[in-house]
Amino acid sequence: MDLLVAGAGPAGLATALHAARAGLDVAVWEQRAGTVDKACGEGLMPGAVAALAALGVHPPGHDLRGIRYVAGAHRADADFRAGPGRGVRRTALHTALREATLAAGVRVEQRTVRRVEQDDDGVVVDGTRTGHLAAADGLHSPIRRALGLHRPHRAQLRHGLRRHYRLAPWSDYVEVHWARDAEVYVTPVADDLVSVAVLTTARGPYDDHLAAFPALQERLAGVSTAGPVRGAGPLRQSASARTAGRVLLVGDAAGYVDALTGEGIALALAQASAAVRAVVSDDLTAYERDWWRITRRYRWLTRALLGATRTPPARASLVPAAQRLPWLFAAAVDALAHPART
């Protein structure tokens, strides 16, 4: 086997698809059975939509016109110039990617990676030999930790909570509602379903966080929900490197700042392509360089926004500033919408 992929989330399945297209013998191991769900905002930027289409993957969802910032009576809109984005339920995205992966002849097995050993010629994973291992095992990657690549953070960290509501979307925008200690991301994901995700440093039940957004809470009052509240976090995760020997970290396992800018899936897809190129050329140092280049804009912009909104006065001034400077807000959204360069 040329490549074993650990993890069947978007990053892992996209890596397997790129590997199959490159003619590699590839398999995917995923410890969870069936469709994999995850708490996320569920909005795909136009770049992510284009990258999925290039893989022949077209998940069903709701087209997104752009991004809208909301804070009380203030709002600012910015349309995507690179074509529409798409709100897609995470389960629908996983199903579409998994079907494409199986159709490409990739073996997907329900197995857990427990032991990784390496030599100059390959990797042995629980007794199975492969040329390379792509660790796409998520935000809290056990493989990243086992390889000694995990870097802990002591700063106050953010968490995410997501719930679906059964109602027709009232907007074709991803609405980002701002309050003192949290943001809420409202994403249409179907003609009769809306995803509402909270990002915050504060701990507490979902409904307590939603109470900080009275207008939104009133709109959702009495609306039936679809499925449980799902959580994720801490969101900030770092790795000292993206490779160790013949192992590559891909997607959230490679490091993550925050979901604030909504680029997670686009970045995962770009990393998947770069990882396979490095495997084909047997030059994993190229992947480390590509990772830094692919994620540079995301890291800079996300850290800048997090820093700029850390204090209550700065948070309160963000949306009025975007309203007063629409050209600047539009430029930032346009930068986010374009595909990450691979």
FIKE-266463 format. One record per residue (C-alpha): x, y, z; residue number from 1. Coordinates in steps of 0.05 Angstrom, whole numbers, plus 5000, padded with zeros to 4 digits. Each point is the difference from the previous one (the first is absolute). Example, Ala and Ser with C-alpha at 12.3 -4.5 7.8 and 13.67 -1.06 7.14 Angstrom:
2
[atom [5246 4910 5156] 1]
[atom [5027 5069 4987] 2]
***
This chain:
342
[atom [5000 5000 5000] 1]
[atom [5026 5069 4982] 2]
[atom [4958 5041 5048] 3]
[atom [4957 4987 5061] 4]
[atom [4953 5056 5022] 5]
[atom [4979 5002 5073] 6]
[atom [4934 5035 5005] 7]
[atom [4939 5004 4954] 8]
[atom [4981 5073 5010] 9]
[atom [5003 5048 4941] 10]
[atom [5077 5006 5004] 11]
[atom [5010 4925 5002] 12]
[atom [4951 4983 4945] 13]
[atom [5026 5056 4955] 14]
[atom [5071 4974 5011] 15]
[atom [4978 4931 4979] 16]
[atom [4965 5027 4938] 17]
[atom [5061 5039 4978] 18]
[atom [5043 4938 5013] 19]
[atom [4955 4956 4959] 20]
[atom [5002 5050 4943] 21]
[atom [5076 4999 5004] 22]
[atom [5000 4925 4991] 23]
[atom [5020 4983 5071] 24]
[atom [4978 4938 5037] 25]
[atom [4963 5033 5058] 26]
[atom [4954 4980 5058] 27]
[atom [4962 5038 5053] 28]
[atom [4992 4979 5073] 29]
[atom [4945 5033 5041] 30]
[atom [4982 4978 5071] 31]
[atom [4928 5024 4996] 32]
[atom [4947 4962 4962] 33]
[atom [4952 5031 4951] 34]
[atom [4993 5074 4984] 35]
[atom [5046 5045 5039] 36]
[atom [4971 5064 5029] 37]
[atom [5036 5058 5034] 38]
[atom [4982 5066 5031] 39]
[atom [5018 5053 4949] 40]
[atom [4970 5061 4966] 41]
[atom [4985 4960 4936] 42]
[atom [5012 5058 4952] 43]
[atom [5046 4984 4941] 44]
[atom [5037 5058 4970] 45]
[atom [4999 5005 4923] 46]
[atom [5071 4973 5000] 47]
[atom [4978 4937 5036] 48]
[atom [4941 4991 4953] 49]
[atom [5047 5005 4940] 50]
[atom [5051 4952 5031] 51]
[atom [4946 4948 5013] 52]
[atom [4973 5007 4930] 53]
[atom [5070 4987 4973] 54]
[atom [4997 4934 5037] 55]
[atom [4932 4985 4970] 56]
[atom [4965 5012 5067] 57]
[atom [4936 5042 5001] 58]
[atom [4968 4996 5069] 59]
[atom [4927 5024 5005] 60]
[atom [4987 5063 5038] 61]
[atom [4980 5073 4995] 62]
[atom [5037 5052 4958] 63]
[atom [5031 5057 5040] 64]
[atom [5005 5070 4973] 65]
[atom [5051 5027 5049] 66]
[atom [5012 5018 5072] 67]
[atom [4960 5047 5044] 68]
[atom [5024 5028 5067] 69]
[atom [4946 5018 5050] 70]
[atom [5004 5037 5067] 71]
[atom [4935 5029 5026] 72]
[atom [4975 5051 4949] 73]
[atom [5066 4999 4962] 74]
[atom [5012 4954 4941] 75]
[atom [5050 4995 4943] 76]
[atom [4994 4956 4938] 77]
[atom [5054 4975 4953] 78]
[atom [4984 4957 4939] 79]
[atom [5046 4945 4975] 80]
[atom [5032 5022 4934] 81]
[atom [5028 4931 4983] 82]
[atom [4931 4968 4993] 83]
[atom [4953 4973 5053] 84]
[atom [5020 4963 5062] 85]
[atom [4957 4943 5026] 86]
[atom [4970 4983 5067] 87]
[atom [5006 4924 5007] 88]
[atom [4984 4955 5059] 89]
[atom [5063 4966 5024] 90]
[atom [4966 4932 4992] 91]
[atom [4983 5016 4927] 92]
[atom [5071 5022 4986] 93]
[atom [5028 4936 5031] 94]
[atom [4951 4956 4961] 95]
[atom [5018 5033 4934] 96]
[atom [5075 4994 5012] 97]
[atom [4995 4928 5025] 98]
[atom [4959 4979 4938] 99]
[atom [5051 5032 4954] 100]
[atom [5057 4966 5038] 101]
[atom [4968 4931 4995] 102]
[atom [4984 5012 4926] 103]
[atom [5074 5015 4989] 104]
[atom [5016 4930 5026] 105]
[atom [5029 5021 5067] 106]
[atom [4993 4951 5058] 107]
[atom [4966 5032 5060] 108]
[atom [5004 4958 5063] 109]
[atom [4974 5009 5071] 110]
[atom [5066 4996 5037] 111]
[atom [5036 5040 5053] 112]
[atom [5074 5018 4995] 113]
[atom [5034 4978 5064] 114]
[atom [5074 4991 4985] 115]
[atom [5044 5035 4949] 116]
[atom [5071 4978 4985] 117]
[atom [5047 5025 4946] 118]
[atom [5063 4982 4963] 119]
[atom [5035 5029 4939] 120]
[atom [4954 4964 4951] 121]
[atom [4931 5008 5030] 122]
[atom [4952 5001 5058] 123]
[atom [4970 4941 5038] 124]
[atom [4931 5016 5029] 125]
[atom [4974 4946 5046] 126]
[atom [5037 4948 4959] 127]
[atom [4980 5027 4932] 128]
[atom [5056 5027 4957] 129]
[atom [4992 5062 4957] 130]
[atom [5047 5048 4965] 131]
[atom [4971 5062 5035] 132]
[atom [4948 5016 5052] 133]
[atom [4954 5061 4995] 134]
[atom [4973 5017 5069] 135]
[atom [4933 5035 4989] 136]
[atom [4973 4980 5067] 137]
[atom [4972 5066 5021] 138]
[atom [5008 5059 5047] 139]
[atom [5025 4958 5058] 140]
[atom [5042 4953 4957] 141]
[atom [5026 4941 5041] 142]
[atom [5053 4989 4946] 143]
[atom [5025 5071 5007] 144]
[atom [5008 4988 5074] 145]
[atom [5031 4931 4992] 146]
[atom [5053 5029 4953] 147]
[atom [5018 5054 5049] 148]
[atom [4977 5056 4953] 149]
[atom [4945 5029 5045] 150]
[atom [5011 5069 5029] 151]
[atom [4954 5018 5059] 152]
[atom [4969 5069 5010] 153]
[atom [4989 5034 5067] 154]
[atom [4960 5059 4974] 155]
[atom [4925 5003 5008] 156]
[atom [4972 4955 4946] 157]
[atom [4936 5002 4960] 158]
[atom [4948 4946 4991] 159]
[atom [4943 4990 4950] 160]
[atom [4929 4976 5008] 161]
[atom [4951 4986 4942] 162]
[atom [4926 4986 4993] 163]
[atom [4954 4994 4940] 164]
[atom [4931 5033 4995] 165]
[atom [4944 4978 4955] 166]
[atom [4979 5064 4964] 167]
[atom [5009 5032 4932] 168]
[atom [5063 5044 4997] 169]
[atom [4984 5074 5006] 170]
[atom [5065 5020 4964] 171]
[atom [5048 4974 4947] 172]
[atom [5059 5026 5042] 173]
[atom [5040 4968 5055] 174]
[atom [4980 5046 5056] 175]
[atom [5051 5012 5055] 176]
[atom [4967 5030 5061] 177]
[atom [5047 5033 5050] 178]
[atom [4991 5008 5075] 179]
[atom [5047 5015 5058] 180]
[atom [5027 4930 5011] 181]
[atom [4978 4960 4939] 182]
[atom [4982 4998 4927] 183]
[atom [4943 4961 4968] 184]
[atom [5006 4974 4928] 185]
[atom [4934 4990 4965] 186]
[atom [5007 4959 4936] 187]
[atom [4944 4976 4954] 188]
[atom [5015 4926 4985] 189]
[atom [4935 4980 4964] 190]
[atom [4934 5032 4978] 191]
[atom [4970 4981 5068] 192]
[atom [5060 4997 5046] 193]
[atom [5046 5051 5034] 194]
[atom [5065 4986 5037] 195]
[atom [5013 5045 5061] 196]
[atom [5070 4994 5030] 197]
[atom [5029 5037 5060] 198]
[atom [5074 5015 5010] 199]
[atom [5021 5024 5069] 200]
[atom [5052 4996 5055] 201]
[atom [4945 4994 5053] 202]
[atom [4975 4933 5023] 203]
[atom [4926 4986 5007] 204]
[atom [4938 4970 4966] 205]
[atom [4983 5018 4928] 206]
[atom [4935 5036 5019] 207]
[atom [5037 5043 5050] 208]
[atom [5048 5024 4946] 209]
[atom [4942 5013 4952] 210]
[atom [4967 5045 5052] 211]
[atom [5055 5051 4986] 212]
[atom [4968 5010 4931] 213]
[atom [4928 5020 5017] 214]
[atom [4978 5016 4928] 215]
[atom [5025 4933 4975] 216]
[atom [4972 4963 5061] 217]
[atom [4932 5031 4986] 218]
[atom [5002 4978 4927] 219]
[atom [5016 4928 5020] 220]
[atom [4950 4997 5057] 221]
[atom [4952 4942 4991] 222]
[atom [5037 4973 4939] 223]
[atom [5011 4925 5002] 224]
[atom [5072 4975 5001] 225]
[atom [5032 4945 4959] 226]
[atom [5048 4957 5040] 227]
[atom [5040 5015 5063] 228]
[atom [5047 5056 5016] 229]
[atom [5071 4981 4980] 230]
[atom [5063 5030 5028] 231]
[atom [5073 5006 4979] 232]
[atom [5062 5028 5033] 233]
[atom [5045 5027 5024] 234]
[atom [5007 5026 4929] 235]
[atom [5072 5026 5004] 236]
[atom [5048 4943 4985] 237]
[atom [5073 5003 4979] 238]
[atom [5053 4953 4973] 239]
[atom [5075 5011 5002] 240]
[atom [5004 4971 4929] 241]
[atom [4954 4970 4948] 242]
[atom [5044 4940 4986] 243]
[atom [5039 4948 5039] 244]
[atom [5039 4950 4960] 245]
[atom [4949 4972 4949] 246]
[atom [4939 5026 5036] 247]
[atom [4962 5062 4979] 248]
[atom [4948 5039 5041] 249]
[atom [4941 5023 4958] 250]
[atom [4940 5044 5016] 251]
[atom [4985 5019 5072] 252]
[atom [5052 4950 5024] 253]
[atom [5054 5045 4969] 254]
[atom [4979 5060 5042] 255]
[atom [4940 5046 5008] 256]
[atom [4991 5071 5024] 257]
[atom [4924 5013 5001] 258]
[atom [4937 4992 4959] 259]
[atom [4990 5076 4998] 260]
[atom [5014 5008 4925] 261]
[atom [4966 4936 4977] 262]
[atom [5058 4973 4957] 263]
[atom [5008 4932 5033] 264]
[atom [4974 4956 4944] 265]
[atom [5035 5040 4945] 266]
[atom [5066 4994 5038] 267]
[atom [4990 4925 5011] 268]
[atom [4988 4989 4926] 269]
[atom [5061 5040 4980] 270]
[atom [5044 4962 5050] 271]
[atom [4974 4934 4974] 272]
[atom [5024 5016 4930] 273]
[atom [5068 5025 5025] 274]
[atom [5010 4938 5044] 275]
[atom [4989 4953 4942] 276]
[atom [5048 5039 4956] 277]
[atom [5053 4993 5054] 278]
[atom [4987 4925 5005] 279]
[atom [5004 4990 4925] 280]
[atom [5066 5039 4997] 281]
[atom [5025 4967 5065] 282]
[atom [5017 5070 5025] 283]
[atom [4964 5014 5065] 284]
[atom [5039 5064 5012] 285]
[atom [4960 5029 4942] 286]
[atom [4936 4987 5038] 287]
[atom [5025 5039 5060] 288]
[atom [5015 5059 4955] 289]
[atom [4933 4994 4965] 290]
[atom [4963 4996 5066] 291]
[atom [5029 5066 5023] 292]
[atom [4983 5033 4933] 293]
[atom [4929 4971 4996] 294]
[atom [4982 5022 5072] 295]
[atom [5037 5066 5003] 296]
[atom [4941 5045 4984] 297]
[atom [4954 4961 5046] 298]
[atom [5049 5003 5058] 299]
[atom [5014 5074 4993] 300]
[atom [4928 5022 4990] 301]
[atom [4971 4955 5053] 302]
[atom [5051 5020 5053] 303]
[atom [4991 5073 4982] 304]
[atom [4924 4996 5008] 305]
[atom [5005 4962 5065] 306]
[atom [5049 5050 5027] 307]
[atom [4959 5060 4976] 308]
[atom [4937 4973 5033] 309]
[atom [5029 4976 5065] 310]
[atom [4975 5061 5040] 311]
[atom [4926 5019 5005] 312]
[atom [5009 5070 4971] 313]
[atom [5036 4972 4940] 314]
[atom [4947 4947 4989] 315]
[atom [4945 5053 5005] 316]
[atom [5034 5043 4947] 317]
[atom [5013 4945 4948] 318]
[atom [4933 4998 4964] 319]
[atom [4990 5076 5000] 320]
[atom [5070 5005 4970] 321]
[atom [4983 4949 4946] 322]
[atom [4936 5040 4987] 323]
[atom [5040 5065 4992] 324]
[atom [5054 4968 4957] 325]
[atom [4963 4952 4955] 326]
[atom [5057 4998 4950] 327]
[atom [5047 4973 5053] 328]
[atom [4950 4948 5024] 329]
[atom [4987 4978 4928] 330]
[atom [5075 4994 4987] 331]
[atom [5009 4956 5061] 332]
[atom [4941 4955 4980] 333]
[atom [5026 4996 4929] 334]
[atom [5068 4977 5025] 335]
[atom [4968 4945 5041] 336]
[atom [4956 4977 4943] 337]
[atom [5055 4985 4951] 338]
[atom [5029 4930 4999] 339]
[atom [5062 4988 5042] 340]
[atom [5058 4995 4952] 341]
[atom [5031 4930 4996] 342]
***
